[in-house]
Amino acid sequence: MAMGIKYLTSCAALALAVMAVAPPASAIDASRLQDAEQNPNDWLSYHGGYKSYHYSALDQINADNVKNLEVAWIHMPGRSTRGLQSMPLAADGVLYYSGSYSRVYALDGATGKLIWSYFPELDEELVSMQTHSPYNRGIALGDGKVFVGTVDGRLIALDMKTGKPEWDARLLDSKKLTVGFTGAPLVVKDTVIIGSQGGEWTSRGPLFGVDIKTGQKKWEFLTVAGTEDAKATWGNDSWRTGGGGAWMPGGYDPETNTIWWGTANPAPLYDWAGADWQKSGPRPGTNLYTTSVIALDPDTGKLKFYHQELPHDAWDFDSAVGEFLMIDRDGRKLVVHPNKGGFVFVYDRANAKVQNVWRLAKNINFVKDIDPKTGELIGRRDLSLGKASSPLCPAIAGGISWNSGSYSPKTGLWYKIGQEWCQDIEVVKTTPITEPMAQLNIGGNFKLVPPPDGPARGHLDARDPVTGDKKWEVTFSEPPLASVLATGGNLVFVPDSRGVLHAYNAETGAELWSHYNGVGHNGGIMSYTAGGKQYIAVPAGWGGMVADEFPALFGEPYKSMPKDAGALVVFAVK
């Protein structure tokens, strides 16, 4: 038995009986994943394809007939603790998705009939200790398998046809570190790549490359001090418990064989050193490679280049947002990446050199600005010990969150959610943590409050992703926490926090249709075809760390909204 791999000998307790036979499927190999955007009938990876467009070219459902959109079928996964945050995938008419506790389902895409389900055995005591438990944000497909991470530190491969586990790889000692996997993996050729969460814990935020056939670990990259040069940016050996992480899936550029990944914040989140952070405090220095975008070789895990978006992040505005929109513009090959601070960075894909930086959130005061030519921070607001004299903007939940925007090559617009909220903050001095352990390391107390320019709110912007020029905007009374979907039918779908799914005209922002799903959304949305018919699939189910702040800030319906109910709701034009 290979070290770190647990071959399961008994699947009866873990995979339910096969309920139906899956339709024939062609192999999901490297070439099919690379060409995913050219076949909109499927949705093969978290963003639909490596370019991270998060867009469906399907147009059977369009601006003219969306008024006839109705619920086609619903699947109730059960035990939806802290809601459903998953991004469904679809291949050859079969829909796959994950629920809380890393449960995985394969359903007939036309009827919703269960084909198989898989319930992993988890360390329930460990799950209950984690801040990020027990939700799962997505799966990956490849080599005839479905891949899912667990919050107790494992990556599991399931047979696509039967749901039976083929291998189960333990990558993290979650009992020691209290970190695991909540985000979706990314399949690149013969490697499955997955990053851990842990910015407020005391790990070093590893990112793993795993052999797709065997589950053997091929490489590991530490987002905290992953190179000797990076180690020198952590004073007093603070890299040992530096936090970090890479908790959302990244992107892949096949032309240069490069994966792009966003990394999380250092620990403790809030630093009492104030402006003297280079020399004093709990983690002196710039703290590489936290709150950065990193470019790695997917075959070896070797670092190619990087850009640290916020050197010595002292606000928890990390860069782990898993969105790397790859665009060719005027002969330039670019990648667009948003971060929690409310800014959007545009990079040269060849070397991560900054080409532009623009603001999506309106309420920002942790810096005065970021230089659009160099990416350097202008006018940092470093927090000192005690209560801040004025709110910090944006709040810890970010001016941008992990939910994905959508780029339409048809309109040339990127549809992205911005969040307007701030927080009262008190920085506290914590006992130094010198060895990794099951220990939170926050360094502050906070409370979300409205921003100076009005009530807390969210907005959907339609913008040029490179310049940031805005064409239209729709305002929401509370920030939508779910992802956005643009389609070839000239539509933009937004699942909001109250539980309403909206459809807007992609050119004008005019609302064309809506449907109430009964509970708030904070997961994914995608489109696919089954039996020649187009469907829109959206998980409904409320919960999670950001959602926990809504009752105090907004009141009802969030005070009464359940956090243990969820359903996958699938729509079609009847």
C-alpha positions in Angstrom: 0.0 0.0 0.0 1.5 3.3 -1.1 2.1 5.8 1.7 -0.7 8.4 2.1 -3.1 6.3 0.0 -6.0 4.3 1.5 -7.5 1.9 -0.9 -11.0 1.3 0.3 -12.0 -2.3 0.5 -15.5 -1.9 1.5 -17.6 0.6 -0.5 -21.0 -0.4 0.9 -21.0 2.2 3.6 -19.6 4.9 1.4 -21.3 4.6 -2.0 -25.0 4.0 -2.3 -26.3 1.4 -4.7 -26.3 2.4 -8.4 -29.8 3.5 -9.1 -29.6 3.7 -12.9 -27.1 3.1 -15.6 -25.3 6.3 -16.9 -25.5 7.0 -20.6 -22.4 6.3 -22.6 -19.7 9.0 -22.1 -16.7 9.7 -24.2 -13.4 10.0 -22.3 -12.8 13.3 -20.5 -9.1 13.5 -21.4 -6.6 16.4 -21.6 -7.7 17.5 -25.1 -11.4 17.5 -24.2 -10.8 19.6 -21.1 -8.6 22.0 -23.1 -11.3 22.4 -25.8 -14.2 22.6 -23.2 -15.3 26.2 -24.3 -15.9 24.9 -27.8 -18.5 22.4 -26.5 -21.1 24.3 -24.5 -23.3 21.2 -24.1 -21.1 20.2 -21.2 -19.7 22.1 -18.2 -16.5 20.1 -17.5 -14.7 22.2 -14.8 -15.4 24.8 -12.2 -15.5 27.7 -14.6 -16.6 25.7 -17.6 -13.2 25.7 -19.1 -9.6 26.7 -18.5 -10.2 30.3 -19.7 -12.4 30.9 -16.6 -15.1 32.6 -18.8 -17.8 31.0 -16.6 -19.9 31.5 -19.7 -22.3 29.2 -21.6 -22.6 29.7 -25.4 -26.0 27.9 -25.4 -28.8 30.1 -26.7 -31.9 27.8 -26.6 -32.9 29.8 -23.6 -32.7 33.4 -24.6 -33.9 37.0 -24.0 -37.0 36.3 -26.0 -38.2 33.2 -24.3 -36.7 33.4 -20.8 -40.1 34.5 -19.6 -41.2 30.9 -20.1 -38.5 29.4 -18.0 -39.8 26.9 -15.4 -38.5 24.5 -12.9 -37.7 21.2 -14.7 -36.7 19.2 -11.7 -35.3 19.5 -8.2 -32.8 17.3 -6.3 -32.7 17.4 -2.5 -29.3 16.2 -1.2 -30.2 16.2 2.5 -27.9 17.2 5.4 -27.2 20.6 3.7 -25.4 22.0 6.8 -24.4 25.6 6.1 -26.1 25.5 2.7 -25.0 24.4 -0.8 -21.9 26.2 -2.1 -21.1 23.8 -4.9 -20.6 24.4 -8.6 -22.3 21.6 -10.6 -20.6 20.0 -13.5 -22.1 18.2 -16.5 -20.8 15.7 -19.1 -22.7 13.8 -21.8 -26.1 14.5 -20.2 -25.2 13.6 -16.6 -25.0 16.3 -13.9 -22.5 15.9 -11.0 -22.4 18.0 -7.9 -21.3 18.0 -4.3 -23.1 18.9 -1.1 -22.1 19.5 2.5 -19.7 16.9 4.0 -18.3 16.3 0.5 -21.2 14.1 -0.6 -21.3 13.6 -4.3 -24.3 13.0 -6.6 -24.6 11.9 -10.3 -28.0 12.7 -11.8 -29.7 12.2 -15.1 -29.5 15.8 -16.5 -32.9 15.6 -18.2 -35.0 14.2 -15.3 -32.9 14.5 -12.1 -33.1 10.8 -11.5 -30.4 9.6 -9.2 -27.7 7.5 -11.0 -25.4 7.2 -7.9 -24.4 9.0 -4.7 -21.3 8.8 -2.6 -21.1 9.7 1.1 -17.5 9.7 2.5 -16.8 8.7 6.0 -15.4 11.8 7.7 -13.9 12.6 11.1 -17.0 14.2 12.5 -15.2 15.6 15.6 -12.6 17.3 13.3 -15.4 18.6 11.0 -17.1 20.2 14.0 -13.9 22.1 14.9 -13.3 23.8 11.6 -14.5 27.3 10.7 -14.9 26.2 7.1 -16.9 23.0 7.7 -18.7 21.1 6.4 -19.4 22.8 3.0 -17.8 21.8 -0.2 -17.5 24.2 -3.2 -17.0 21.8 -6.1 -15.6 18.8 -7.8 -13.5 18.0 -10.9 -13.8 15.5 -13.8 -11.1 13.6 -15.7 -9.8 10.2 -16.7 -13.2 8.6 -16.0 -13.3 9.9 -12.5 -14.9 12.5 -10.3 -12.6 14.2 -7.8 -13.7 15.7 -4.5 -11.7 17.1 -1.5 -12.7 16.7 2.1 -12.5 19.0 5.1 -10.5 16.3 6.9 -7.6 16.5 4.5 -8.3 13.9 1.7 -8.7 13.9 -2.0 -10.9 11.1 -3.3 -11.4 9.8 -6.8 -14.7 8.2 -7.7 -15.6 6.2 -10.8 -17.8 8.4 -13.0 -20.2 5.6 -13.9 -20.7 3.9 -10.5 -19.6 6.4 -7.8 -17.3 3.7 -6.3 -14.0 5.1 -4.9 -10.9 4.3 -6.9 -8.5 5.9 -4.5 -8.5 8.0 -1.4 -5.4 10.1 -0.7 -4.7 11.7 2.6 -2.7 14.8 1.9 -3.0 16.7 5.2 -2.8 15.9 8.8 -6.0 17.7 9.7 -5.9 16.6 13.3 -2.8 18.6 13.8 -3.6 21.6 11.6 -7.4 21.7 11.5 -7.3 22.5 7.8 -8.6 20.6 4.9 -10.1 21.1 1.4 -13.3 23.0 0.7 -12.6 24.2 -2.9 -12.8 22.3 -6.2 -9.8 20.5 -7.6 -8.5 21.4 -11.1 -7.5 18.6 -13.6 -4.5 19.4 -15.8 -3.3 16.6 -18.1 -2.4 13.7 -15.7 -2.4 15.8 -12.5 -5.2 16.7 -10.1 -4.4 20.0 -8.3 -6.0 21.1 -5.1 -5.2 23.7 -2.5 -6.0 23.8 1.2 -7.8 26.5 3.2 -6.2 27.9 6.3 -5.4 31.6 6.3 -6.6 32.0 9.9 -5.1 28.7 11.0 -1.4 27.9 11.6 -0.5 25.8 8.6 1.7 26.8 5.6 -1.2 26.7 3.1 -0.1 23.8 0.8 -1.1 23.3 -2.8 -0.9 19.7 -4.1 -0.4 18.0 -7.4 -1.6 14.4 -7.4 -1.3 11.6 -10.0 -4.7 11.3 -11.7 -4.5 7.5 -11.9 -3.0 6.4 -8.6 -3.6 9.2 -6.1 0.1 9.4 -5.4 1.3 12.9 -4.4 3.5 14.3 -7.2 4.4 17.6 -5.7 3.5 20.1 -2.9 4.0 23.9 -3.0 3.8 25.8 0.2 2.1 29.2 -0.2 3.9 30.3 3.0 7.7 30.4 2.4 7.6 28.0 -0.5 11.1 29.0 -1.5 14.2 30.0 0.4 13.8 33.6 -1.0 10.3 33.6 0.3 11.3 32.3 3.7 13.5 35.4 4.2 10.3 37.6 4.0 9.0 36.2 7.4 10.8 37.6 10.4 11.4 35.6 13.6 10.7 32.3 11.8 7.0 33.3 11.6 6.7 31.3 8.4 6.3 28.2 10.6 2.7 29.1 11.3 2.1 31.6 8.5 -1.4 30.6 7.4 -1.7 31.0 3.7 -3.6 28.5 1.6 -5.0 28.3 -1.9 -8.6 27.4 -1.2 -10.3 28.1 -4.6 -9.4 26.4 -7.9 -7.0 28.3 -10.2 -6.7 28.5 -14.0 -4.5 26.9 -16.6 -2.8 28.3 -19.7 -2.1 25.4 -22.1 0.0 27.6 -24.4 2.7 28.0 -21.7 1.8 25.0 -19.6 1.2 27.2 -16.6 -1.3 27.1 -13.7 -2.3 30.4 -12.1 -3.5 30.2 -8.5 -4.5 32.7 -5.9 -3.2 32.5 -2.4 -4.8 33.3 1.0 -3.9 35.7 3.8 -1.2 35.3 6.4 -1.8 34.5 10.1 -2.6 36.2 12.3 -5.1 38.0 10.1 -4.7 41.3 11.9 -1.2 42.6 12.8 -0.7 44.9 15.8 2.7 46.2 14.4 1.0 49.1 12.6 3.3 50.9 10.2 6.3 49.2 11.6 5.3 45.8 10.1 8.6 45.4 8.3 10.5 45.0 11.6 8.1 44.2 14.4 4.8 42.4 15.1 3.9 38.8 14.8 5.1 38.3 11.2 7.6 41.0 10.1 8.1 41.3 6.4 6.2 41.0 3.2 5.1 37.4 3.9 5.6 35.7 0.5 3.7 34.0 -1.1 0.5 35.0 0.8 -2.1 37.2 -0.8 -0.5 36.7 -4.2 -1.0 35.2 -7.6 1.5 32.4 -8.3 2.3 30.7 -11.6 3.5 27.1 -11.3 4.5 24.3 -13.7 1.6 21.8 -13.3 3.9 18.8 -13.9 6.5 19.7 -11.2 4.9 22.3 -8.9 7.9 24.6 -9.5 7.3 28.4 -9.3 7.6 30.2 -12.6 6.7 33.7 -11.5 4.3 35.6 -9.1 2.9 38.9 -8.1 2.1 39.7 -4.5 -1.1 41.8 -4.7 -1.0 43.0 -1.1 2.5 42.7 0.5 2.1 42.0 4.2 -1.7 41.7 4.0 -2.9 43.1 7.4 -6.6 43.2 6.5 -7.5 39.6 5.3 -8.1 40.8 1.7 -6.6 37.7 0.2 -6.1 36.7 -3.4 -7.5 33.2 -3.2 -10.5 34.2 -5.3 -10.3 31.4 -7.9 -10.9 33.5 -11.0 -8.3 33.9 -13.7 -10.0 35.2 -16.8 -7.7 34.7 -19.8 -8.3 37.2 -22.6 -6.5 38.1 -25.8 -6.7 41.8 -26.4 -4.9 43.9 -29.1 -2.2 41.3 -29.5 -1.7 40.9 -25.8 -2.3 37.8 -23.8 -3.8 38.8 -20.5 -5.2 37.3 -17.3 -7.7 39.2 -15.1 -7.9 38.4 -11.4 -10.1 40.0 -8.7 -9.2 40.0 -5.0 -11.0 40.6 -1.8 -9.7 44.1 -1.4 -12.2 45.2 -4.1 -9.6 45.7 -6.8 -9.2 43.9 -10.1 -5.7 43.1 -11.4 -4.8 42.7 -15.1 -1.6 40.8 -15.8 0.6 39.8 -18.8 0.2 36.0 -19.0 3.9 35.6 -19.8 5.3 36.9 -16.5 2.5 38.3 -14.2 3.6 41.9 -14.9 0.8 44.3 -14.0 -0.9 45.9 -17.0 -3.8 47.6 -15.1 -5.5 47.7 -11.8 -9.0 49.0 -11.3 -11.7 49.3 -8.6 -14.9 47.3 -8.5 -15.9 48.1 -4.9 -16.7 51.8 -4.2 -15.9 51.8 -0.5 -12.2 51.2 0.0 -9.9 52.8 2.6 -7.3 50.2 3.5 -5.2 51.9 0.8 -5.7 55.1 -1.0 -5.1 53.4 -4.3 -3.0 50.8 -6.2 -0.7 52.0 -9.0 -2.3 50.7 -12.3 1.1 50.4 -14.0 3.1 48.7 -11.2 0.6 47.3 -8.8 2.3 49.0 -5.9 0.1 50.0 -2.9 -0.4 53.8 -2.4 -1.2 55.1 1.1 -1.5 51.9 3.2 -3.7 52.1 6.3 -1.9 49.8 8.7 -3.9 49.0 11.9 -2.5 49.6 15.4 -3.3 47.8 18.6 -6.8 48.6 19.9 -10.0 49.9 18.4 -9.7 51.7 15.0 -11.0 55.2 15.0 -13.0 54.7 11.9 -14.4 51.6 10.1 -12.1 49.6 7.8 -13.5 49.3 4.3 -14.2 46.9 2.8 -15.2 44.4 5.6 -13.5 41.1 6.1 -16.0 39.5 3.7 -14.3 41.6 1.0 -15.3 44.1 -1.7 -15.2 41.0 -3.9 -15.8 37.4 -2.6 -15.1 34.0 -4.0 -18.3 33.8 -6.1 -17.4 33.9 -9.8 -18.2 36.5 -12.4 -18.9 35.7 -16.0 -17.3 36.9 -19.2 -19.3 36.9 -22.4 -17.2 36.9 -25.6 -20.5 37.8 -27.3 -20.8 41.2 -25.6 -17.2 41.6 -24.5 -18.4 42.4 -21.0 -17.5 40.8 -17.6 -20.4 40.5 -15.2 -19.1 40.7 -11.6 -20.6 41.2 -8.1 -19.1 44.0 -6.0 -19.9 44.3 -2.2 -20.2 47.5 -0.2 -19.7 47.1 3.5 -17.2 48.0 6.2 -16.3 46.9 9.7 -15.5 48.2 13.1 -12.2 46.6 14.0 -10.3 46.1 17.2 -6.8 44.7 16.9 -5.7 42.5 19.8 -2.2 41.1 20.7 -2.4 37.3 20.7 0.0 34.9 22.3 2.7 34.0 19.7 2.2 30.6 18.1 5.5 29.0 17.1 4.5 25.5 16.0 1.6 24.4 13.7 -1.4 23.3 15.8 -5.2 23.2 15.8 -5.4 26.8 16.7 -7.1 29.8 15.2 -4.9 32.9 14.9 -7.0 36.0 14.1 -5.6 38.9 16.1 -8.8 41.0 16.0 -12.5 41.5 16.8 -14.8 42.9 14.2 -18.4 43.8 13.4 -19.8 44.5 10.0 -21.3 48.0 9.5 -22.7 50.0 6.6 -20.2 52.0 4.5 -19.9 55.9 4.6 -21.8 56.4 1.4 -25.1 54.6 2.3 -26.5 51.2 3.3 -24.5 48.0 3.0 -25.4 46.5 -0.4 -24.2 44.7 -3.5 -24.1 45.4 -7.1 -23.8 43.6 -10.4 -21.5 45.5 -12.8 -21.2 44.9 -16.5 -17.6 46.1 -17.3 -14.8 45.8 -19.8 -12.5 43.4 -17.8 -9.3 45.0 -19.0 -10.1 48.7 -18.6 -12.8 48.5 -16.0 -15.1 50.8 -18.0 -18.7 50.2 -16.8 -21.6 49.8 -19.2 -24.4 49.2 -16.6 -25.0 48.3 -13.0 -27.8 46.6 -11.0 -28.0 47.3 -7.2 -29.1 44.7 -4.6 -30.2 45.5 -1.1 -27.8 42.7 0.1 -24.7 41.5 -1.7 -25.4 38.3 -3.8 -23.1 35.6 -2.6 -23.6 33.2 -5.5 -21.8 33.1 -8.8 -23.0 34.7 -12.0 -23.8 33.1 -15.4 -23.8 34.8 -18.8 -25.1 32.9 -21.8 -25.2 33.1 -25.6 -28.9 33.8 -25.3 -28.0 37.4 -24.3 -28.8 36.7 -20.7 -27.1 37.1 -17.3 -28.3 35.0 -14.4 -27.8 36.2 -10.8 -28.9 34.0 -7.9 -29.4 36.5 -5.0 -29.1 36.1 -1.2 -32.8 36.3 -0.5 -33.4 33.2 -2.7 -34.5 34.8 -6.0 -32.9 33.8 -9.3 -32.8 36.8 -11.7 -32.3 36.9 -15.5 -31.1 40.2 -17.0 -30.6 41.4 -20.6 -26.8 41.1 -21.1 -26.6 44.3 -23.1 -28.8 46.6 -21.0 -29.2 45.1 -17.5 -33.0 45.1 -17.8 -34.6 42.4 -15.7 -36.5 39.9 -17.8 -37.5 37.1 -15.4 -37.2 35.9 -11.8 -38.0 32.9 -9.7 -38.0 32.4 -5.9 -36.2 29.2 -4.9 -37.2 29.4 -1.2 -33.8 29.9 0.4 -30.8 32.0 -0.2 -28.1 31.2 -2.7 -24.3 31.1 -2.1 -23.1 28.5 -4.6 -22.7 28.1 -8.3 -24.7 28.3 -11.4 -24.1 26.7 -14.8 -25.9 25.6 -18.0 -25.7 22.3 -20.1 -27.8 20.2 -22.4 -29.4 16.8 -22.0 -31.4 15.1 -24.7 -30.9 18.2 -26.9 -32.5 20.6 -24.4 -30.8 23.4 -22.5 -31.0 23.5 -18.7 -29.9 26.1 -16.1 -28.8 24.5 -12.8 -28.4 26.4 -9.5 -27.9 25.2 -6.0 -30.0 26.9 -3.4 -29.0 26.7 0.3 -27.9 29.3 2.8 -24.9 29.3 5.2 -21.2 29.8 5.5 -18.9 32.4 7.1 -20.1 35.4 5.1 -23.8 34.4 5.3 -23.4 34.3 9.1 -23.0 38.1 9.2 -26.3 38.8 7.4 -28.8 38.6 10.3 -27.0 41.3 12.4 -26.4 43.5 9.4 -29.7 43.1 7.4 -32.2 41.5 9.8 -35.0 39.5 8.0 -35.3 37.3 6.1 -31.8 36.2 7.3 -32.7 35.9 11.0 -35.2 33.2 10.0 -33.5 31.7 7.0 -32.5 28.1 7.6 -28.8 27.0 7.3 -29.5 23.3 7.0 -31.7 23.3 3.9 -30.6 22.9 0.3 -31.8 21.8 -3.1 -30.4 21.8 -6.6 -33.0 23.5 -8.8 -32.9 23.0 -12.5 -34.8 25.1 -15.0 -35.8 24.7 -18.7 -38.2 26.3 -21.1 -41.3 24.1 -21.2 
